[in-house]
Amino acid sequence: GVWAWAVAEVPDGFNPRRARLRRYLYVAPHWGEDLDAMREAAELLAGTHDYASFIQRRGEEGSTVTTVYEIKVEVRRDLVYIYYTGRGFRNKMLRKLTWAILAAGRGVLRRRDIEELLARPRPGAVPSAPAEGLVLLDIDYGVEFQVDKAALRSAYTYFLAKYRHTAAHAAALKAAGEALAGWDE
């Protein structure tokens, strides 16, 4: 969902597509992917490149060259956290970059494969990771927002309740799967 918890007066001609910075997070289950390989892939994929291999075009024209300022990969317990920072991202770009980073961690993509996808783009060559793990964390428009503390508290309470429900559900599913795996012995 979308929550409005702050407002700002903006100048005429303001365009929300022209943010100074956007920060996204992708969270995926950690299935033993190699952290060093994922970090190497992230380092290769960050920067200014032709990302045509990592974009799903929807008939729009325009350059596929853009800059990703930073891609940071962390593993915490049984989850992989991939943070993206840039001015803007094209259609499905973050999900395709995520797929490539996770594939590198699984040994499916090697360094030279990623270099090849960047040097000689092949649209449609890279699948997309599922949408469920992607969240927009922050947008910097260079304007001063007035925070509605009650709305912020309400959003926080909502997301905390969703997290608790989902975490409990995930733990129950994991326990059920482990119990089923025990029947194989």
C-alpha positions in Angstrom: 0.0 0.0 0.0 0.8 3.7 -0.1 1.0 5.8 3.0 1.1 9.6 3.1 2.6 10.7 6.4 4.3 13.9 5.3 3.5 16.8 3.0 5.6 19.6 1.4 4.9 22.6 -0.7 6.7 22.3 -4.0 7.7 24.9 -6.7 5.8 25.1 -10.0 7.1 22.6 -12.4 7.9 20.1 -9.7 8.0 16.6 -11.2 8.1 13.6 -8.8 9.9 11.5 -11.5 12.9 13.8 -11.1 14.0 12.8 -7.6 17.6 13.5 -6.5 17.9 10.1 -5.0 15.9 6.9 -4.5 16.7 4.0 -2.1 15.2 0.6 -2.5 15.6 -2.7 -0.6 15.1 -6.2 -1.9 14.9 -9.0 0.7 15.1 -12.6 -0.4 15.5 -15.9 1.5 19.2 -16.9 1.9 19.6 -20.4 0.5 23.3 -20.6 0.9 24.3 -18.1 -1.7 28.0 -17.1 -1.6 28.1 -13.6 0.0 31.5 -12.7 -1.7 30.2 -13.7 -5.1 27.0 -11.6 -4.6 29.1 -8.6 -3.5 31.4 -8.9 -6.5 28.3 -9.0 -8.8 26.9 -5.9 -7.0 30.2 -4.1 -7.5 30.2 -4.9 -11.2 26.5 -3.9 -11.7 26.8 -0.6 -9.8 28.0 2.5 -11.8 27.1 3.9 -15.2 26.2 1.2 -17.7 23.9 0.3 -20.5 21.4 -1.7 -18.5 19.4 -2.9 -21.6 19.9 -6.6 -20.4 18.3 -5.6 -17.0 15.2 -3.7 -18.2 11.9 -4.8 -19.5 10.9 -2.3 -22.2 7.3 -1.4 -22.5 7.5 0.3 -25.9 9.0 3.4 -24.5 12.0 5.0 -26.2 14.9 6.5 -24.5 18.4 5.6 -23.3 19.0 2.5 -21.4 22.2 4.0 -20.0 21.8 5.1 -16.4 23.8 5.2 -13.1 23.3 3.1 -10.0 25.2 4.9 -7.3 25.5 1.9 -4.9 24.4 -1.7 -4.5 25.1 -3.1 -1.1 24.5 -6.8 -0.2 24.2 -8.2 3.4 23.2 -11.5 4.8 21.5 -11.5 8.2 20.4 -14.9 9.5 18.4 -16.5 6.8 17.8 -13.4 4.6 19.7 -11.6 1.9 19.3 -7.8 1.9 20.2 -5.9 -1.3 20.2 -2.1 -1.0 20.0 0.0 -4.2 20.7 3.7 -4.5 20.2 5.8 -7.6 18.3 8.7 -9.2 15.9 6.4 -11.0 15.4 2.9 -12.2 13.7 1.6 -15.4 10.9 -1.0 -15.6 11.8 -4.2 -13.7 15.5 -3.1 -13.5 15.9 -3.7 -9.7 14.2 -7.1 -9.9 16.5 -8.2 -12.8 19.6 -6.9 -11.0 18.5 -8.8 -7.9 18.1 -12.0 -10.0 21.6 -11.6 -11.4 23.1 -10.9 -7.9 21.4 -14.0 -6.4 22.3 -16.1 -9.5 26.0 -15.0 -9.0 25.8 -16.2 -5.4 24.4 -19.5 -6.5 27.2 -19.9 -9.1 24.7 -19.7 -12.0 26.2 -16.4 -13.3 30.0 -15.8 -13.3 31.9 -12.5 -13.4 32.4 -12.7 -17.1 28.7 -13.4 -17.7 27.8 -10.1 -16.0 30.5 -8.2 -17.8 29.2 -9.6 -21.1 25.6 -8.6 -20.2 26.8 -5.1 -19.5 29.2 -4.8 -22.5 26.9 -6.4 -25.1 23.3 -5.9 -23.8 20.7 -8.5 -24.7 17.2 -7.4 -23.8 15.2 -10.2 -22.2 18.3 -12.2 -21.3 17.9 -11.7 -17.5 14.7 -13.0 -15.6 13.1 -10.9 -12.9 13.2 -11.8 -9.2 9.7 -11.9 -7.6 8.1 -8.5 -6.8 7.3 -9.4 -3.2 10.8 -8.7 -1.9 11.1 -5.2 -3.2 10.3 -2.1 -1.2 11.0 1.6 -1.7 12.7 3.0 1.4 13.2 6.6 0.6 13.0 9.4 -2.0 15.0 12.6 -1.8 13.3 15.5 -3.7 15.3 18.2 -2.1 12.2 19.7 -0.4 11.4 20.0 3.3 8.5 17.7 4.4 6.2 18.4 7.3 5.6 15.1 9.1 2.2 14.2 10.4 3.2 12.3 13.6 -0.2 10.6 14.0 -0.1 9.4 10.4 3.5 8.3 10.8 2.6 6.4 14.0 -0.3 4.8 12.3 1.8 3.6 9.4 4.5 2.3 11.8 1.8 0.3 13.8 0.4 -1.1 10.6 3.7 -2.3 9.2 4.8 -3.7 12.6 1.6 -5.7 12.8 2.0 -7.0 9.2 5.6 -7.9 10.0 4.6 -9.8 13.2 1.9 -11.7 11.3 4.2 -12.5 8.3 7.2 -13.5 10.5 5.0 -15.9 12.5 3.5 -17.3 9.2 7.0 -17.7 7.7 8.3 -19.5 10.8 5.3 -21.8 10.8 5.8 -22.7 7.1 9.5 -23.3 7.8 8.7 -25.6 10.7 6.1 -27.5 8.6 8.7 -27.9 5.8 11.3 -29.2 8.2 8.8 -31.7 9.7 7.9 -33.0 6.3 11.6 -33.3 5.5 11.9 -35.6 8.5 9.6 -38.1 6.9 12.1 -38.7 4.2 14.5 -40.4 6.6 
